[in-house]
Amino acid sequence: MKTLSLLILFFANIITCKEITTVYVCNSPGAKKYHNSSDCRGLSNCTYKIIKVDIEKAKKEGKTLCGWEK
Ligand SMILES: [Zn+2]
């Protein structure tokens, strides 16, 4: 019984730790990258609006992490 409650606690922890990550993308039709930071070098030449999106949404749109970061 003790093991079971520990297991439940363990999984509850995983769920709460899984936060939604937002990334920054240039709202240009040709933008293929997402950025972890809004003041990234890769965004400095964005002439469109910089928008915040869910990382999963960015990935679904085929965007990949910008080359300036990591
Ligand atoms: Zn970037």
N, CA, C, O and the ligand as a Tripos MOL2 file, in Angstrom:
@<TRIPOS>MOLECULE
protein
  281   279    71     0     0
PROTEIN
NO_CHARGES

@<TRIPOS>ATOM
      1 N           0.8390   -1.2040    0.0000 N.3       1 MET1
      2 CA          0.0000    0.0000    0.0000 C.3       1 MET1
      3 C           0.8730    1.2540    0.0000 C.2       1 MET1
      4 O           0.5820    2.2410   -0.6750 O.2       1 MET1
      5 N           1.9450    1.1800    0.7740 N.am      2 LYS2
      6 CA          2.8420    2.3390    0.8560 C.3       2 LYS2
      7 C           3.5050    2.5830   -0.5010 C.2       2 LYS2
      8 O           3.6750    3.7200   -0.9410 O.2       2 LYS2
      9 N           3.8720    1.4740   -1.1450 N.am      3 THR3
     10 CA          4.5150    1.5780   -2.4520 C.3       3 THR3
     11 C           3.5770    2.2370   -3.4640 C.2       3 THR3
     12 O           3.9900    3.0490   -4.2920 O.2       3 THR3
     13 N           2.2990    1.8580   -3.3690 N.am      4 LEU4
     14 CA          1.3160    2.3960   -4.3010 C.3       4 LEU4
     15 C           1.1740    3.9110   -4.1500 C.2       4 LEU4
     16 O           1.1510    4.6390   -5.1430 O.2       4 LEU4
     17 N           1.0790    4.3820   -2.9070 N.am      5 SER5
     18 CA          0.9180    5.8220   -2.7060 C.3       5 SER5
     19 C           2.1790    6.5770   -3.1530 C.2       5 SER5
     20 O           2.1020    7.7120   -3.6240 O.2       5 SER5
     21 N           3.3170    5.9390   -3.0000 N.am      6 LEU6
     22 CA          4.5610    6.5550   -3.4570 C.3       6 LEU6
     23 C           4.5590    6.6800   -4.9820 C.2       6 LEU6
     24 O           4.9880    7.6830   -5.5520 O.2       6 LEU6
     25 N           4.0590    5.6210   -5.6120 N.am      7 LEU7
     26 CA          3.9630    5.6160   -7.0710 C.3       7 LEU7
     27 C           3.0450    6.7300   -7.5640 C.2       7 LEU7
     28 O           3.3480    7.4230   -8.5360 O.2       7 LEU7
     29 N           1.9270    6.8860   -6.8790 N.am      8 ILE8
     30 CA          0.9660    7.9220   -7.2540 C.3       8 ILE8
     31 C           1.6170    9.2950   -7.1160 C.2       8 ILE8
     32 O           1.4810   10.1480   -7.9930 O.2       8 ILE8
     33 N           2.3160    9.4950   -6.0230 N.am      9 LEU9
     34 CA          3.0170   10.7580   -5.8010 C.3       9 LEU9
     35 C           4.0250   11.0150   -6.9210 C.2       9 LEU9
     36 O           4.1440   12.1250   -7.4400 O.2       9 LEU9
     37 N           4.7350    9.9620   -7.2690 N.am     10 PHE10
     38 CA          5.7440   10.0410   -8.3100 C.3      10 PHE10
     39 C           5.1490   10.5110   -9.6390 C.2      10 PHE10
     40 O           5.6920   11.4010  -10.2940 O.2      10 PHE10
     41 N           4.0370    9.9080  -10.0230 N.am     11 PHE11
     42 CA          3.4090   10.2720  -11.2980 C.3      11 PHE11
     43 C           2.7530   11.6510  -11.2340 C.2      11 PHE11
     44 O           2.7420   12.3940  -12.2160 O.2      11 PHE11
     45 N           2.2060   11.9800  -10.0580 N.am     12 ALA12
     46 CA          1.5950   13.2990   -9.8950 C.3      12 ALA12
     47 C           2.6580   14.3760  -10.0950 C.2      12 ALA12
     48 O           2.3980   15.4370  -10.6630 O.2      12 ALA12
     49 N           3.8450   14.0770   -9.6180 N.am     13 ASN13
     50 CA          4.9660   14.9970   -9.7710 C.3      13 ASN13
     51 C           5.3290   15.2160  -11.2300 C.2      13 ASN13
     52 O           5.5700   16.3450  -11.6580 O.2      13 ASN13
     53 N           5.3660   14.1360  -11.9840 N.am     14 ILE14
     54 CA          5.7110   14.2210  -13.4020 C.3      14 ILE14
     55 C           4.7020   15.1090  -14.1320 C.2      14 ILE14
     56 O           5.0700   15.9560  -14.9460 O.2      14 ILE14
     57 N           3.4290   14.8960  -13.8220 N.am     15 ILE15
     58 CA          2.3810   15.6650  -14.4880 C.3      15 ILE15
     59 C           2.4930   17.1540  -14.1670 C.2      15 ILE15
     60 O           2.3860   17.9920  -15.0620 O.2      15 ILE15
     61 N           2.7040   17.4790  -12.9160 N.am     16 THR16
     62 CA          2.7640   18.8960  -12.5470 C.3      16 THR16
     63 C           4.0240   19.5680  -13.0870 C.2      16 THR16
     64 O           4.0360   20.7740  -13.3290 O.2      16 THR16
     65 N           5.0850   18.7770  -13.2730 N.am     17 CYS17
     66 CA          6.3340   19.3450  -13.7800 C.3      17 CYS17
     67 C           6.2450   19.6180  -15.2800 C.2      17 CYS17
     68 O           6.9990   20.4190  -15.8310 O.2      17 CYS17
     69 N           5.3110   18.9360  -15.9170 N.am     18 LYS18
     70 CA          5.2060   19.0890  -17.3630 C.3      18 LYS18
     71 C           4.4520   20.3690  -17.6850 C.2      18 LYS18
     72 O           3.2340   20.3590  -17.8600 O.2      18 LYS18
     73 N           5.1710   21.4430  -17.7580 N.am     19 GLU19
     74 CA          4.5310   22.7170  -18.0460 C.3      19 GLU19
     75 C           4.5520   22.9890  -19.5430 C.2      19 GLU19
     76 O           5.3910   22.4730  -20.2820 O.2      19 GLU19
     77 N           3.6200   23.7990  -19.9580 N.am     20 ILE20
     78 CA          3.5490   24.1530  -21.3700 C.3      20 ILE20
     79 C           4.6490   25.1770  -21.6660 C.2      20 ILE20
     80 O           4.7350   26.2280  -21.0310 O.2      20 ILE20
     81 N           5.4630   24.8450  -22.6240 N.am     21 THR21
     82 CA          6.5490   25.7320  -22.9610 C.3      21 THR21
     83 C           6.1420   26.6320  -24.1190 C.2      21 THR21
     84 O           5.6360   26.1670  -25.1400 O.2      21 THR21
     85 N           6.3660   27.8900  -23.9450 N.am     22 THR22
     86 CA          6.0780   28.8110  -25.0280 C.3      22 THR22
     87 C           7.3830   29.2600  -25.6700 C.2      22 THR22
     88 O           8.3970   29.4620  -25.0010 O.2      22 THR22
     89 N           7.3240   29.4050  -26.9550 N.am     23 VAL23
     90 CA          8.4860   29.8450  -27.7090 C.3      23 VAL23
     91 C           8.1030   31.0790  -28.5230 C.2      23 VAL23
     92 O           6.9300   31.4440  -28.6020 O.2      23 VAL23
     93 N           9.0870   31.7030  -29.1130 N.am     24 TYR24
     94 CA          8.8390   32.9030  -29.8940 C.3      24 TYR24
     95 C           9.0750   32.6250  -31.3660 C.2      24 TYR24
     96 O          10.0660   31.9990  -31.7400 O.2      24 TYR24
     97 N           8.1700   33.0880  -32.1870 N.am     25 VAL25
     98 CA          8.3450   32.9270  -33.6230 C.3      25 VAL25
     99 C           8.1010   34.2660  -34.3080 C.2      25 VAL25
    100 O           7.3570   35.1140  -33.8140 O.2      25 VAL25
    101 N           8.7420   34.4310  -35.4480 N.am     26 CYS26
    102 CA          8.4990   35.6000  -36.2640 C.3      26 CYS26
    103 C           7.2300   35.3180  -37.0620 C.2      26 CYS26
    104 O           7.1290   34.2860  -37.7250 O.2      26 CYS26
    105 N           6.2830   36.2130  -37.0000 N.am     27 ASN27
    106 CA          4.9930   35.9900  -37.6580 C.3      27 ASN27
    107 C           5.0600   36.2470  -39.1590 C.2      27 ASN27
    108 O           4.1600   36.8550  -39.7370 O.2      27 ASN27
    109 N           6.1220   35.7840  -39.7730 N.am     28 SER28
    110 CA          6.2730   35.9440  -41.2100 C.3      28 SER28
    111 C           5.8910   34.6420  -41.8880 C.2      28 SER28
    112 O           6.1180   33.5720  -41.3250 O.2      28 SER28
    113 N           5.3130   34.7020  -43.0910 N.am     29 PRO29
    114 CA          4.8770   33.4610  -43.7540 C.3      29 PRO29
    115 C           6.0260   32.5020  -44.0340 C.2      29 PRO29
    116 O           5.8030   31.3000  -44.1840 O.2      29 PRO29
    117 N           7.2480   33.0140  -44.1060 N.am     30 GLY30
    118 CA          8.3820   32.1510  -44.4250 C.3      30 GLY30
    119 C           9.1690   31.6890  -43.2150 C.2      30 GLY30
    120 O          10.1830   31.0050  -43.3610 O.2      30 GLY30
    121 N           8.7290   32.0430  -42.0470 N.am     31 ALA31
    122 CA          9.4760   31.6940  -40.8350 C.3      31 ALA31
    123 C           9.4630   30.1920  -40.5940 C.2      31 ALA31
    124 O           8.4060   29.5610  -40.5940 O.2      31 ALA31
    125 N          10.6530   29.6250  -40.3870 N.am     32 LYS32
    126 CA         10.7400   28.1800  -40.1990 C.3      32 LYS32
    127 C          11.3640   27.8280  -38.8540 C.2      32 LYS32
    128 O          11.5860   26.6540  -38.5550 O.2      32 LYS32
    129 N          11.6440   28.8380  -38.0500 N.am     33 LYS33
    130 CA         12.3210   28.5930  -36.7820 C.3      33 LYS33
    131 C          11.5240   29.1230  -35.6070 C.2      33 LYS33
    132 O          10.7290   30.0550  -35.7330 O.2      33 LYS33
    133 N          11.7590   28.5060  -34.4700 N.am     34 TYR34
    134 CA         11.2110   29.0540  -33.2320 C.3      34 TYR34
    135 C          12.3670   29.3600  -32.2900 C.2      34 TYR34
    136 O          13.4510   28.7880  -32.4060 O.2      34 TYR34
    137 N          12.1230   30.2530  -31.3750 N.am     35 HIS35
    138 CA         13.1840   30.7360  -30.5040 C.3      35 HIS35
    139 C          12.7870   30.6450  -29.0420 C.2      35 HIS35
    140 O          11.6280   30.8600  -28.6880 O.2      35 HIS35
    141 N          13.7550   30.3240  -28.1960 N.am     36 ASN36
    142 CA         13.4810   30.2210  -26.7670 C.3      36 ASN36
    143 C          13.4190   31.5920  -26.1190 C.2      36 ASN36
    144 O          12.7900   31.7730  -25.0760 O.2      36 ASN36
    145 N          14.0720   32.5460  -26.7420 N.am     37 SER37
    146 CA         14.1240   33.8780  -26.1670 C.3      37 SER37
    147 C          13.6570   34.9020  -27.1870 C.2      37 SER37
    148 O          13.9400   34.7860  -28.3800 O.2      37 SER37
    149 N          12.9340   35.9120  -26.6980 N.am     38 SER38
    150 CA         12.3990   36.9200  -27.6100 C.3      38 SER38
    151 C          13.4800   37.8680  -28.1060 C.2      38 SER38
    152 O          13.2830   38.5720  -29.0960 O.2      38 SER38
    153 N          14.6300   37.8920  -27.4210 N.am     39 ASP39
    154 CA         15.6930   38.7800  -27.8950 C.3      39 ASP39
    155 C          16.8420   38.0010  -28.5350 C.2      39 ASP39
    156 O          18.0030   38.4090  -28.4810 O.2      39 ASP39
    157 N          16.4850   36.8710  -29.1420 N.am     40 CYS40
    158 CA         17.4660   36.0490  -29.8400 C.3      40 CYS40
    159 C          17.9800   36.7610  -31.0960 C.2      40 CYS40
    160 O          17.2640   37.5550  -31.7060 O.2      40 CYS40
    161 N          19.2100   36.4730  -31.4670 N.am     41 ARG41
    162 CA         19.7980   37.0800  -32.6610 C.3      41 ARG41
    163 C          19.0010   36.7590  -33.9220 C.2      41 ARG41
    164 O          18.8830   37.5780  -34.8330 O.2      41 ARG41
    165 N          18.4600   35.5460  -33.9460 N.am     42 GLY42
    166 CA         17.7030   35.0970  -35.1040 C.3      42 GLY42
    167 C          16.4070   35.8670  -35.3080 C.2      42 GLY42
    168 O          15.8350   35.8610  -36.3980 O.2      42 GLY42
    169 N          15.9510   36.5290  -34.2540 N.am     43 LEU43
    170 CA         14.7080   37.2910  -34.3650 C.3      43 LEU43
    171 C          14.9710   38.7630  -34.6500 C.2      43 LEU43
    172 O          14.0490   39.5120  -34.9770 O.2      43 LEU43
    173 N          16.2140   39.1720  -34.5280 N.am     44 SER44
    174 CA         16.5330   40.5910  -34.6790 C.3      44 SER44
    175 C          16.2640   41.1120  -36.0840 C.2      44 SER44
    176 O          16.0460   42.3080  -36.2760 O.2      44 SER44
    177 N          16.2790   40.2000  -37.0810 N.am     45 ASN45
    178 CA         15.9990   40.6680  -38.4360 C.3      45 ASN45
    179 C          14.5690   40.3580  -38.8760 C.2      45 ASN45
    180 O          14.2480   40.3960  -40.0640 O.2      45 ASN45
    181 N          13.7350   40.0570  -37.9160 N.am     46 CYS46
    182 CA         12.3290   39.8070  -38.2130 C.3      46 CYS46
    183 C          11.6200   41.1440  -38.3980 C.2      46 CYS46
    184 O          11.5980   41.9790  -37.4930 O.2      46 CYS46
    185 N          11.0450   41.3320  -39.5710 N.am     47 THR47
    186 CA         10.3550   42.5950  -39.8410 C.3      47 THR47
    187 C           8.8660   42.4870  -39.5410 C.2      47 THR47
    188 O           8.1280   43.4690  -39.6210 O.2      47 THR47
    189 N           8.4430   41.2850  -39.1980 N.am     48 TYR48
    190 CA          7.0520   41.0510  -38.8320 C.3      48 TYR48
    191 C           6.9360   41.1130  -37.3150 C.2      48 TYR48
    192 O           7.8910   41.4450  -36.6110 O.2      48 TYR48
    193 N           5.7530   40.7880  -36.8350 N.am     49 LYS49
    194 CA          5.5430   40.7820  -35.3980 C.3      49 LYS49
    195 C           6.1330   39.5090  -34.7950 C.2      49 LYS49
    196 O           6.0390   38.4370  -35.3920 O.2      49 LYS49
    197 N           6.7330   39.6240  -33.6290 N.am     50 ILE50
    198 CA          7.2230   38.4470  -32.9190 C.3      50 ILE50
    199 C           6.1040   37.9710  -31.9980 C.2      50 ILE50
    200 O           5.6260   38.7090  -31.1350 O.2      50 ILE50
    201 N           5.7020   36.7230  -32.2030 N.am     51 ILE51
    202 CA          4.5860   36.2080  -31.4090 C.3      51 ILE51
    203 C           5.0100   35.0270  -30.5440 C.2      51 ILE51
    204 O           5.9570   34.3060  -30.8590 O.2      51 ILE51
    205 N           4.2880   34.8560  -29.4560 N.am     52 LYS52
    206 CA          4.5340   33.7720  -28.5140 C.3      52 LYS52
    207 C           3.5960   32.6250  -28.8670 C.2      52 LYS52
    208 O           2.3850   32.8300  -28.9580 O.2      52 LYS52
    209 N           4.1220   31.4400  -29.0660 N.am     53 VAL53
    210 CA          3.2640   30.2940  -29.3490 C.3      53 VAL53
    211 C           3.6890   29.0970  -28.5180 C.2      53 VAL53
    212 O           4.8060   29.0510  -28.0010 O.2      53 VAL53
    213 N           2.8070   28.1450  -28.3970 N.am     54 ASP54
    214 CA          3.1020   26.8940  -27.7240 C.3      54 ASP54
    215 C           4.1300   26.1370  -28.5600 C.2      54 ASP54
    216 O           4.0330   26.0990  -29.7860 O.2      54 ASP54
    217 N           5.1000   25.5430  -27.9030 N.am     55 ILE55
    218 CA          6.1740   24.8400  -28.6330 C.3      55 ILE55
    219 C           5.6140   23.7180  -29.4960 C.2      55 ILE55
    220 O           6.1140   23.4740  -30.5940 O.2      55 ILE55
    221 N           4.5890   23.0380  -29.0150 N.am     56 GLU56
    222 CA          3.9950   21.9440  -29.7900 C.3      56 GLU56
    223 C           3.3600   22.4660  -31.0730 C.2      56 GLU56
    224 O           3.4060   21.8100  -32.1140 O.2      56 GLU56
    225 N           2.7690   23.6510  -30.9850 N.am     57 LYS57
    226 CA          2.1320   24.2550  -32.1420 C.3      57 LYS57
    227 C           3.2170   24.6360  -33.1690 C.2      57 LYS57
    228 O           3.0510   24.4200  -34.3690 O.2      57 LYS57
    229 N           4.2960   25.1880  -32.6890 N.am     58 ALA58
    230 CA          5.3950   25.5750  -33.5750 C.3      58 ALA58
    231 C           5.9580   24.3600  -34.3010 C.2      58 ALA58
    232 O           6.2330   24.4070  -35.5000 O.2      58 ALA58
    233 N           6.1240   23.2690  -33.5520 N.am     59 LYS59
    234 CA          6.6580   22.0420  -34.1460 C.3      59 LYS59
    235 C           5.6950   21.4630  -35.1700 C.2      59 LYS59
    236 O           6.1070   20.9460  -36.2080 O.2      59 LYS59
    237 N           4.4010   21.5590  -34.8600 N.am     60 LYS60
    238 CA          3.3770   21.0450  -35.7660 C.3      60 LYS60
    239 C           3.3940   21.7950  -37.0900 C.2      60 LYS60
    240 O           3.0750   21.2420  -38.1430 O.2      60 LYS60
    241 N           3.7710   23.0610  -37.0120 N.am     61 GLU61
    242 CA          3.8360   23.8750  -38.2220 C.3      61 GLU61
    243 C           5.1530   23.6600  -38.9660 C.2      61 GLU61
    244 O           5.4300   24.3320  -39.9590 O.2      61 GLU61
    245 N           5.9470   22.7320  -38.4850 N.am     62 GLY62
    246 CA          7.1930   22.3820  -39.1500 C.3      62 GLY62
    247 C           8.3780   23.2340  -38.7700 C.2      62 GLY62
    248 O           9.4130   23.2010  -39.4360 O.2      62 GLY62
    249 N           8.2350   23.9960  -37.7080 N.am     63 LYS63
    250 CA          9.3290   24.8750  -37.2930 C.3      63 LYS63
    251 C          10.3400   24.0980  -36.4490 C.2      63 LYS63
    252 O           9.9920   23.1710  -35.7180 O.2      63 LYS63
    253 N          11.5920   24.5040  -36.5740 N.am     64 THR64
    254 CA         12.6600   23.8820  -35.7920 C.3      64 THR64
    255 C          13.3750   24.9420  -34.9740 C.2      64 THR64
    256 O          13.2650   26.1360  -35.2530 O.2      64 THR64
    257 N          14.1040   24.4990  -33.9670 N.am     65 LEU65
    258 CA         14.8140   25.4370  -33.1030 C.3      65 LEU65
    259 C          15.8570   26.2110  -33.9060 C.2      65 LEU65
    260 O          16.6090   25.6470  -34.7010 O.2      65 LEU65
    261 N          15.8740   27.4860  -33.6750 N.am     66 CYS66
    262 CA         16.7710   28.3950  -34.3770 C.3      66 CYS66
    263 C          18.2360   28.0280  -34.1570 C.2      66 CYS66
    264 O          18.6110   27.5640  -33.0800 O.2      66 CYS66
    265 N          19.0400   28.2320  -35.1560 N.am     67 GLY67
    266 CA         20.4400   27.8410  -35.1270 C.3      67 GLY67
    267 C          21.3160   28.6180  -34.1590 C.2      67 GLY67
    268 O          22.4090   28.1680  -33.8170 O.2      67 GLY67
    269 N          20.8550   29.7710  -33.7150 N.am     68 TRP68
    270 CA         21.6490   30.5890  -32.7920 C.3      68 TRP68
    271 C          21.5740   30.0580  -31.3720 C.2      68 TRP68
    272 O          22.3650   30.4540  -30.5160 O.2      68 TRP68
    273 N          20.6480   29.1820  -31.1230 N.am     69 GLU69
    274 CA         20.4380   28.7320  -29.7570 C.3      69 GLU69
    275 C          20.8580   27.3000  -29.5450 C.2      69 GLU69
    276 O          21.0450   26.5260  -30.4830 O.2      69 GLU69
    277 N          21.0020   26.9720  -28.2570 N.am     70 LYS70
    278 CA         21.2800   25.6290  -27.7940 C.3      70 LYS70
    279 C          22.2510   25.6280  -26.6610 C.2      70 LYS70
    280 O          22.5970   24.5650  -26.1460 O.2      70 LYS70
    281 ZN         16.6280   32.0450  -32.0230 Zn       71 ZN71
@<TRIPOS>BOND
     1     1     2 1
     2     2     3 1
     3     3     4 2
     4     3     5 am
     5     5     6 1
     6     6     7 1
     7     7     8 2
     8     7     9 am
     9     9    10 1
    10    10    11 1
    11    11    12 2
    12    11    13 am
    13    13    14 1
    14    14    15 1
    15    15    16 2
    16    15    17 am
    17    17    18 1
    18    18    19 1
    19    19    20 2
    20    19    21 am
    21    21    22 1
    22    22    23 1
    23    23    24 2
    24    23    25 am
    25    25    26 1
    26    26    27 1
    27    27    28 2
    28    27    29 am
    29    29    30 1
    30    30    31 1
    31    31    32 2
    32    31    33 am
    33    33    34 1
    34    34    35 1
    35    35    36 2
    36    35    37 am
    37    37    38 1
    38    38    39 1
    39    39    40 2
    40    39    41 am
    41    41    42 1
    42    42    43 1
    43    43    44 2
    44    43    45 am
    45    45    46 1
    46    46    47 1
    47    47    48 2
    48    47    49 am
    49    49    50 1
    50    50    51 1
    51    51    52 2
    52    51    53 am
    53    53    54 1
    54    54    55 1
    55    55    56 2
    56    55    57 am
    57    57    58 1
    58    58    59 1
    59    59    60 2
    60    59    61 am
    61    61    62 1
    62    62    63 1
    63    63    64 2
    64    63    65 am
    65    65    66 1
    66    66    67 1
    67    67    68 2
    68    67    69 am
    69    69    70 1
    70    70    71 1
    71    71    72 2
    72    71    73 am
    73    73    74 1
    74    74    75 1
    75    75    76 2
    76    75    77 am
    77    77    78 1
    78    78    79 1
    79    79    80 2
    80    79    81 am
    81    81    82 1
    82    82    83 1
    83    83    84 2
    84    83    85 am
    85    85    86 1
    86    86    87 1
    87    87    88 2
    88    87    89 am
    89    89    90 1
    90    90    91 1
    91    91    92 2
    92    91    93 am
    93    93    94 1
    94    94    95 1
    95    95    96 2
    96    95    97 am
    97    97    98 1
    98    98    99 1
    99    99   100 2
   100    99   101 am
   101   101   102 1
   102   102   103 1
   103   103   104 2
   104   103   105 am
   105   105   106 1
   106   106   107 1
   107   107   108 2
   108   107   109 am
   109   109   110 1
   110   110   111 1
   111   111   112 2
   112   111   113 am
   113   113   114 1
   114   114   115 1
   115   115   116 2
   116   115   117 am
   117   117   118 1
   118   118   119 1
   119   119   120 2
   120   119   121 am
   121   121   122 1
   122   122   123 1
   123   123   124 2
   124   123   125 am
   125   125   126 1
   126   126   127 1
   127   127   128 2
   128   127   129 am
   129   129   130 1
   130   130   131 1
   131   131   132 2
   132   131   133 am
   133   133   134 1
   134   134   135 1
   135   135   136 2
   136   135   137 am
   137   137   138 1
   138   138   139 1
   139   139   140 2
   140   139   141 am
   141   141   142 1
   142   142   143 1
   143   143   144 2
   144   143   145 am
   145   145   146 1
   146   146   147 1
   147   147   148 2
   148   147   149 am
   149   149   150 1
   150   150   151 1
   151   151   152 2
   152   151   153 am
   153   153   154 1
   154   154   155 1
   155   155   156 2
   156   155   157 am
   157   157   158 1
   158   158   159 1
   159   159   160 2
   160   159   161 am
   161   161   162 1
   162   162   163 1
   163   163   164 2
   164   163   165 am
   165   165   166 1
   166   166   167 1
   167   167   168 2
   168   167   169 am
   169   169   170 1
   170   170   171 1
   171   171   172 2
   172   171   173 am
   173   173   174 1
   174   174   175 1
   175   175   176 2
   176   175   177 am
   177   177   178 1
   178   178   179 1
   179   179   180 2
   180   179   181 am
   181   181   182 1
   182   182   183 1
   183   183   184 2
   184   183   185 am
   185   185   186 1
   186   186   187 1
   187   187   188 2
   188   187   189 am
   189   189   190 1
   190   190   191 1
   191   191   192 2
   192   191   193 am
   193   193   194 1
   194   194   195 1
   195   195   196 2
   196   195   197 am
   197   197   198 1
   198   198   199 1
   199   199   200 2
   200   199   201 am
   201   201   202 1
   202   202   203 1
   203   203   204 2
   204   203   205 am
   205   205   206 1
   206   206   207 1
   207   207   208 2
   208   207   209 am
   209   209   210 1
   210   210   211 1
   211   211   212 2
   212   211   213 am
   213   213   214 1
   214   214   215 1
   215   215   216 2
   216   215   217 am
   217   217   218 1
   218   218   219 1
   219   219   220 2
   220   219   221 am
   221   221   222 1
   222   222   223 1
   223   223   224 2
   224   223   225 am
   225   225   226 1
   226   226   227 1
   227   227   228 2
   228   227   229 am
   229   229   230 1
   230   230   231 1
   231   231   232 2
   232   231   233 am
   233   233   234 1
   234   234   235 1
   235   235   236 2
   236   235   237 am
   237   237   238 1
   238   238   239 1
   239   239   240 2
   240   239   241 am
   241   241   242 1
   242   242   243 1
   243   243   244 2
   244   243   245 am
   245   245   246 1
   246   246   247 1
   247   247   248 2
   248   247   249 am
   249   249   250 1
   250   250   251 1
   251   251   252 2
   252   251   253 am
   253   253   254 1
   254   254   255 1
   255   255   256 2
   256   255   257 am
   257   257   258 1
   258   258   259 1
   259   259   260 2
   260   259   261 am
   261   261   262 1
   262   262   263 1
   263   263   264 2
   264   263   265 am
   265   265   266 1
   266   266   267 1
   267   267   268 2
   268   267   269 am
   269   269   270 1
   270   270   271 1
   271   271   272 2
   272   271   273 am
   273   273   274 1
   274   274   275 1
   275   275   276 2
   276   275   277 am
   277   277   278 1
   278   278   279 1
   279   279   280 2
@<TRIPOS>SUBSTRUCTURE
     1 MET1         2 RESIDUE 1 A MET
     2 LYS2         6 RESIDUE 1 A LYS
     3 THR3        10 RESIDUE 1 A THR
     4 LEU4        14 RESIDUE 1 A LEU
     5 SER5        18 RESIDUE 1 A SER
     6 LEU6        22 RESIDUE 1 A LEU
     7 LEU7        26 RESIDUE 1 A LEU
     8 ILE8        30 RESIDUE 1 A ILE
     9 LEU9        34 RESIDUE 1 A LEU
    10 PHE10       38 RESIDUE 1 A PHE
    11 PHE11       42 RESIDUE 1 A PHE
    12 ALA12       46 RESIDUE 1 A ALA
    13 ASN13       50 RESIDUE 1 A ASN
    14 ILE14       54 RESIDUE 1 A ILE
    15 ILE15       58 RESIDUE 1 A ILE
    16 THR16       62 RESIDUE 1 A THR
    17 CYS17       66 RESIDUE 1 A CYS
    18 LYS18       70 RESIDUE 1 A LYS
    19 GLU19       74 RESIDUE 1 A GLU
    20 ILE20       78 RESIDUE 1 A ILE
    21 THR21       82 RESIDUE 1 A THR
    22 THR22       86 RESIDUE 1 A THR
    23 VAL23       90 RESIDUE 1 A VAL
    24 TYR24       94 RESIDUE 1 A TYR
    25 VAL25       98 RESIDUE 1 A VAL
    26 CYS26      102 RESIDUE 1 A CYS
    27 ASN27      106 RESIDUE 1 A ASN
    28 SER28      110 RESIDUE 1 A SER
    29 PRO29      114 RESIDUE 1 A PRO
    30 GLY30      118 RESIDUE 1 A GLY
    31 ALA31      122 RESIDUE 1 A ALA
    32 LYS32      126 RESIDUE 1 A LYS
    33 LYS33      130 RESIDUE 1 A LYS
    34 TYR34      134 RESIDUE 1 A TYR
    35 HIS35      138 RESIDUE 1 A HIS
    36 ASN36      142 RESIDUE 1 A ASN
    37 SER37      146 RESIDUE 1 A SER
    38 SER38      150 RESIDUE 1 A SER
    39 ASP39      154 RESIDUE 1 A ASP
    40 CYS40      158 RESIDUE 1 A CYS
    41 ARG41      162 RESIDUE 1 A ARG
    42 GLY42      166 RESIDUE 1 A GLY
    43 LEU43      170 RESIDUE 1 A LEU
    44 SER44      174 RESIDUE 1 A SER
    45 ASN45      178 RESIDUE 1 A ASN
    46 CYS46      182 RESIDUE 1 A CYS
    47 THR47      186 RESIDUE 1 A THR
    48 TYR48      190 RESIDUE 1 A TYR
    49 LYS49      194 RESIDUE 1 A LYS
    50 ILE50      198 RESIDUE 1 A ILE
    51 ILE51      202 RESIDUE 1 A ILE
    52 LYS52      206 RESIDUE 1 A LYS
    53 VAL53      210 RESIDUE 1 A VAL
    54 ASP54      214 RESIDUE 1 A ASP
    55 ILE55      218 RESIDUE 1 A ILE
    56 GLU56      222 RESIDUE 1 A GLU
    57 LYS57      226 RESIDUE 1 A LYS
    58 ALA58      230 RESIDUE 1 A ALA
    59 LYS59      234 RESIDUE 1 A LYS
    60 LYS60      238 RESIDUE 1 A LYS
    61 GLU61      242 RESIDUE 1 A GLU
    62 GLY62      246 RESIDUE 1 A GLY
    63 LYS63      250 RESIDUE 1 A LYS
    64 THR64      254 RESIDUE 1 A THR
    65 LEU65      258 RESIDUE 1 A LEU
    66 CYS66      262 RESIDUE 1 A CYS
    67 GLY67      266 RESIDUE 1 A GLY
    68 TRP68      270 RESIDUE 1 A TRP
    69 GLU69      274 RESIDUE 1 A GLU
    70 LYS70      278 RESIDUE 1 A LYS
    71 ZN71       281 GROUP 0 **** ****
